[in-house]
Amino acid sequence: MKILHVTDSYLPCVGGIELHISDLARLQRQHAHDVTVAAWSLGSGASPETSVGGEQVRRLARVGRRELASLAPDVVHIHVSIVSPFALSAAATAARQGIPTVVTVHSWWKDLARVTPLIRSSLGVHRWPVVWSAVSEQAATYVRQVVGAPVDVIPNAVDLEYWRAGAAEPESTASRLPTVLSVMRLTTLKRTLPLARILHTVAERTPMRAVVIGDGPSRPALETYVRRHGLQDRVILAGQLDREAVRRAMTTSSVFLAPAHRESFGIAALEARTAGLPVVAHRGSGVASFVRHGHEGLLARDDREMAEHVTTLVRDRAVREQLSRHNREQLPVQTWAAALAHTHRAYRAAGADQTAADPILDRESSKVSPAGSSH
């Protein structure tokens, strides 16, 4: 099957959407699919194919009728954030051309849901013949309000073996100062300054250290806050790191903190949960789709409660180790095998490749437990 992924932003820009699409495309190729990624180029026309980590990426100014005719995909998979003019335009064009189209919303559309009449009148999204999806049930709630159509949930995923390989046993960190880890884009939406205030509150209550991995436009403000409040020895700003460095950081950390309220999924939090770290997050965010309060971590209603939860885990080694042990023993269900199967079922629901065999779905259909349910 010829699959075309369309996204406004792509590698080498690093973020949850970019990494997810790259992993998805790579695994689809491993299953013998012909996969192309089209990313937005700000130029006036198409640029030559560029290589990103050995992967060929088409940089285009638009994905219109001519581009779709040239690429001739069997299915178009659109990946959108909050504002994604390139990808949404491609979705509208592909749908009008009768090409099976799946749109996955990777962001939190709560604000868009408040202006649903405007969105529908300007874009007509409720009339598009596409299959809509979102990365969590929490995110799907708002997408349904905007598009007025069924919205499937296609969760993000992690490589269980990779992240479990870096899991630290609780006793290996017993002699070190408890470390709170956050991995995130440093933006207002991800709540960079509230993160700093939460860490400041915890640092005033109990001995701890924190490591913040990531970069973004809010980094200068974060640096200023840390310096102004004398937290340089407590809060380490590590900048943007690759996956291997993130995994190493998880092996020496005690708690993972995800401060965003409007987190559609939280891939870094899932990686941390897989690596055995207790996760503290907002109870209304997409992180709650894989973290239950008192099981995989602690969920908070607000920043005050979030600071209390982090303080509890830093102070109470027994509670911390209980949650960590549970996370190491109970694997998350958000695996790449499951994500691929969900994705390709959406492709078929959109009308793609109805007659040809799909190696991903064929393999998943054979994985039936004795009880009759697939894992």
Secondary structure, 3 states (H helix, E strand, C coil): CEEEEEECCCCCCCCHHHHHHHHHHHHHHHCCCEEEEEEECCCCCCCCCEEECCEEEEEECCCCHHHHHHHCCCEEEEEECCCCHHHHHHHHHHHHCCCCEEEEECCCCHHHHHCHHHHHHHHCHHHCCCEEEECCHHHHHHHHHHHCCCEEECCCCECHHHHHCCCCCHHHHCCCCCEEEEECCCCCCCCHHHHHHHHHHHHHHCCCEEEEECCCCCHHHHHHHHHHCCCCCCEEEEECCCHHHHHHHHHCCCEEEECCCCCCCCHHHHHHHHCCCCEEEECCCHHHHCCCECCCEEEECCHHHHHHHHHHHHHCHHHHHHHHHHHHHCCCCCEHHHHHHHHHHHHHHCCCCCCCCCHHHHHHHCCECCCCCEC
